[in-house]
Amino acid sequence: MSFGGPQWPQEPHQQQHQPFQQPYQQQPPYEQSYDTGTPDWSALAEASEARARRRRWLLIGGGALATAAIGTIIAVAIVSANKGGDDNKASATGSTTPELPTDTTKPQPSFSSVAPPPPPNPMDFISTVQKDKAPLTPESLFPGKQLTVGERVYKKGATSSTTNCATAAMAGLGPVLQKHGCTRVIRATYERDGVAITVGVALFDAQAAALKAKEQVQGGITPLAGSGVGGFCQVKTVCLRRANSLGRYAYFTQAGYTSGKKVTEADAVVYKTSDDVGTFAFNQIYARGRAQASAAAASPAPAG
């Protein structure tokens, strides 16, 4: 049984100009009286006055027409000037044709056609012993004095590390580890509410060997008592065993009651404990790969 884990323009208003109308005034009739030889000076004076008034009205009307014509000419000139300015502005700012450099002797910018390398894959660093160089101890793999998962707090018990992989295994697991080249087993025990679990992480030189050890698993990891946790999963006691692998690591768990009670499929608390600790081991192993990948990205190897 395996663990999963660590994805709007309106046109301007046009003013209507009425044509200039000259004031009209009815002229008095020209009257001349004939006498036997003496002019009618009174009539002549009235006629002269009428002619003078008519000339004044003509002058006034002509002046008004001239004024209106001048105003029209000025308005047309202003509109033309504005239109010309807009056209010039559009001409100055609306050009989309770029200017090309004429001096080709100056250095021109260049761009690399080579794409940057992808970031390192964490799995590359935990899949072979050649790249997995970060220090590894029980404390770095299982740090702290307890494990907290949600609201569940597990007290950490004893830890151990051995290069004699068979001594950390029982009921047939030892020979499987040796067969595939196990180089080290690191164990840690956790306990909560009378349920204890030991997780053992076995190291191999390559990913393929760890995968085979998981597939051919027999027995389980040896429970590790001590540091406040009593013995559990002794001989003839039924416990929950599981196995999985990640990169060049295979990891195994064995969980049961510290009272010696047999584990059944109805014991959800034991299964939950196994899930929590197994997922924690998975995350810790993957974190090693991520940390080494980040370090490699920050300090790339020099070009040869």
C-alpha positions in Angstrom: 0.0 0.0 0.0 1.6 3.2 -1.0 1.5 6.9 0.1 0.6 9.8 -2.0 1.8 13.3 -1.4 3.9 16.1 -2.1 -0.1 21.5 -7.4 -17.5 59.4 -27.8 -16.8 64.3 -31.1 -20.0 66.1 -31.6 -19.6 68.6 -34.4 -19.4 72.2 -33.3 -22.6 74.2 -33.5 -22.8 76.2 -36.7 -24.1 79.7 -36.1 -26.6 80.8 -38.7 -25.8 84.3 -40.1 -28.6 86.2 -41.6 -27.9 88.3 -44.7 -27.4 92.0 -44.0 -30.6 94.0 -44.7 -30.4 97.6 -45.5 -33.0 99.7 -43.6 -35.7 101.0 -45.9 -37.3 104.3 -45.5 -40.0 105.7 -47.8 -38.6 108.7 -49.6 -40.7 111.8 -49.9 -41.9 112.5 -53.4 -39.8 115.0 -55.4 -42.0 117.9 -55.9 -41.2 121.0 -58.0 -43.6 123.8 -58.6 -43.5 125.9 -61.6 -44.0 129.6 -61.4 -43.8 132.2 -64.0 -40.0 132.6 -63.4 -39.2 132.4 -59.7 -37.8 129.0 -58.3 -39.6 127.4 -55.5 -36.7 127.6 -53.0 -38.6 125.8 -50.3 -39.2 122.8 -52.5 -35.5 122.8 -53.7 -34.4 122.8 -50.1 -36.6 119.8 -49.2 -35.3 117.8 -52.2 -31.7 118.5 -51.3 -32.3 117.4 -47.7 -33.9 114.2 -49.0 -30.9 113.5 -51.1 -28.6 114.0 -48.2 -30.5 111.6 -46.0 -30.4 108.9 -48.7 -26.6 109.3 -49.0 -26.3 108.9 -45.2 -28.3 105.7 -45.3 -26.2 104.3 -48.2 -23.0 105.1 -46.3 -24.3 103.4 -43.1 -25.5 100.3 -45.1 -22.3 100.0 -47.0 -20.2 100.3 -43.8 -22.2 97.5 -42.2 -21.8 95.3 -45.2 -18.1 95.9 -45.2 -17.9 95.1 -41.5 -19.7 91.8 -42.0 -17.5 90.9 -44.9 -14.3 91.6 -42.9 -15.7 89.5 -40.0 -16.4 86.6 -42.3 -12.9 86.8 -43.8 -11.3 86.7 -40.3 -13.4 83.7 -39.2 -12.5 81.8 -42.3 -8.8 82.6 -41.7 -9.0 81.4 -38.1 -10.7 78.1 -39.1 -8.1 77.6 -41.8 -5.3 78.3 -39.4 -6.7 75.8 -36.9 -7.2 73.2 -39.5 -3.7 73.7 -40.8 -2.3 73.4 -37.2 -4.2 70.2 -36.6 -3.0 68.8 -39.9 0.6 69.7 -39.0 0.2 68.2 -35.6 -1.2 65.0 -37.0 1.6 64.9 -39.5 4.2 65.5 -36.8 2.8 62.9 -34.3 1.0 60.4 -36.5 3.9 59.0 -38.4 4.5 55.3 -37.8 7.5 54.8 -40.0 10.6 54.2 -37.8 13.9 55.9 -38.5 16.5 53.4 -39.4 20.1 53.9 -38.3 22.4 55.0 -41.1 25.7 54.5 -39.4 26.2 50.8 -39.5 29.8 51.0 -38.2 28.6 51.5 -34.6 28.1 48.3 -32.5 24.5 47.1 -32.7 22.7 45.2 -29.8 22.7 41.5 -30.0 20.4 38.9 -28.5 21.2 35.4 -27.6 19.1 32.7 -29.4 19.9 30.2 -26.7 17.1 29.6 -24.2 18.0 29.6 -20.5 18.3 26.2 -19.0 15.3 24.9 -17.1 15.4 24.9 -13.2 16.9 21.8 -11.7 14.5 19.0 -10.9 14.5 18.0 -7.2 14.1 14.3 -8.2 17.4 14.4 -10.0 19.1 15.0 -6.6 17.5 12.2 -4.7 17.6 9.5 -7.3 21.3 8.7 -7.4 24.0 8.7 -4.8 26.3 10.7 -7.1 24.1 13.8 -6.9 22.5 13.3 -3.4 25.4 14.8 -1.4 23.6 16.8 1.3 24.3 15.6 4.9 21.8 13.1 6.3 21.3 12.3 10.0 18.3 11.1 12.0 17.8 14.6 13.3 17.9 16.3 9.9 15.4 13.7 8.5 13.2 13.6 11.6 13.7 17.0 13.4 12.3 18.3 16.6 10.7 16.5 19.6 7.2 16.1 18.1 5.3 15.9 14.9 2.2 18.0 14.4 -0.3 17.1 11.7 -3.4 19.3 11.9 -4.7 19.0 15.4 -2.8 15.7 16.0 0.4 15.9 17.9 2.8 12.9 18.0 5.6 12.7 20.5 8.9 11.6 19.0 10.6 8.7 20.7 13.9 7.0 19.9 15.8 7.4 16.7 18.7 5.3 15.2 20.9 5.0 12.2 22.8 1.9 11.0 24.7 0.7 8.0 23.7 -2.9 8.8 20.3 -2.7 7.2 19.3 -6.3 8.2 19.4 -5.4 11.9 16.7 -2.8 11.4 14.4 -5.2 9.6 12.3 -8.3 10.6 10.3 -11.1 9.1 12.1 -11.3 5.8 12.7 -7.6 5.1 16.4 -7.8 5.9 17.4 -10.1 3.0 15.4 -7.9 0.6 17.3 -4.8 1.7 20.6 -6.6 1.4 19.8 -8.1 -2.0 19.2 -4.7 -3.5 22.2 -3.0 -1.9 20.8 -1.1 1.0 23.6 1.1 2.5 21.8 2.6 5.5 18.6 2.6 7.5 17.5 5.6 9.6 14.6 5.0 12.0 12.3 7.1 14.2 9.4 6.3 16.5 6.3 8.4 17.2 3.5 7.9 19.7 0.0 9.4 20.4 -2.8 8.1 22.6 -1.5 4.6 23.0 -0.6 4.1 19.3 3.0 3.9 18.3 4.7 3.8 14.9 8.3 3.3 13.7 9.3 4.6 10.3 12.5 3.3 8.7 14.1 5.0 5.7 16.5 2.7 3.7 19.1 4.2 1.3 20.2 2.7 -1.9 22.6 3.9 -4.6 20.0 4.3 -7.3 16.3 4.7 -7.7 15.8 1.4 -9.4 17.1 -0.5 -6.4 14.8 1.3 -4.0 11.8 0.6 -6.2 12.6 -3.1 -6.3 13.0 -3.3 -2.6 9.5 -1.8 -2.2 8.0 -4.2 -4.7 9.5 -7.3 -3.1 8.9 -6.3 0.5 8.4 -9.0 3.1 8.0 -8.5 6.8 8.6 -5.0 8.0 10.8 -2.5 9.8 11.8 -3.4 13.3 9.8 -1.4 15.9 12.1 1.0 17.9 11.2 1.5 21.5 12.7 3.9 24.0 12.7 7.6 24.9 9.3 7.3 26.6 7.8 4.8 24.2 7.3 1.2 25.4 7.6 -1.8 23.3 5.0 -2.5 20.6 4.4 -4.8 17.7 6.2 -7.7 19.3 6.1 -11.2 18.2 2.6 -12.6 17.6 1.1 -9.2 17.6 -0.8 -8.0 14.6 0.3 -4.5 13.4 -0.1 -2.4 10.3 2.8 -2.5 7.9 3.3 -0.4 4.8 6.0 0.4 2.2 6.8 3.0 -0.4 9.7 4.5 -2.3 10.8 7.9 -3.6 14.0 8.4 -5.6 16.8 6.2 -4.1 14.9 5.9 -0.8 12.5 3.2 0.3 10.6 3.8 3.5 8.6 1.4 5.7 6.2 1.9 8.6 4.9 -0.4 11.3 2.2 0.9 13.6 0.3 -0.7 16.5 -0.9 -0.4 20.0 1.5 -0.1 22.9 -0.8 -2.3 24.9 -0.3 -5.2 22.6 -3.8 -5.1 21.2 -4.1 -6.5 17.7 -4.8 -4.1 14.9 -7.9 -4.7 12.8 -9.2 -3.0 9.7 -11.7 -1.1 11.9 -8.9 0.6 13.8 -9.1 4.0 12.0 -6.7 5.6 14.5 -3.9 3.3 13.5 -4.4 3.9 9.8 -4.5 7.6 10.4 -1.3 7.4 12.3 0.3 5.5 9.5 -0.9 8.0 6.9 0.4 11.0 8.9 3.9 9.6 9.5 4.3 8.0 6.1 3.4 11.3 4.4 5.8 13.1 6.7 8.6 10.8 5.6 7.7 11.4 1.9 7.8 15.1 2.4 11.1 15.0 4.2 12.8 13.0 1.5 11.5 15.3 -1.2 12.6 18.4 0.7 16.2 17.1 0.5 15.9 17.1 -3.3 14.2 20.6 -3.4 16.9 22.1 -1.2 19.7 20.7 -3.3 18.0 21.8 -6.5 17.7 25.4 -5.1 21.3 25.4 -4.1 22.4 24.3 -7.6 20.2 27.0 -9.3 21.7 29.7 -7.0 25.3 28.5 -7.8 25.4 27.2 -11.3 28.5 25.2 -12.4 31.0 27.3 -14.3 31.1 26.9 -18.1 33.8 24.5 -19.3 
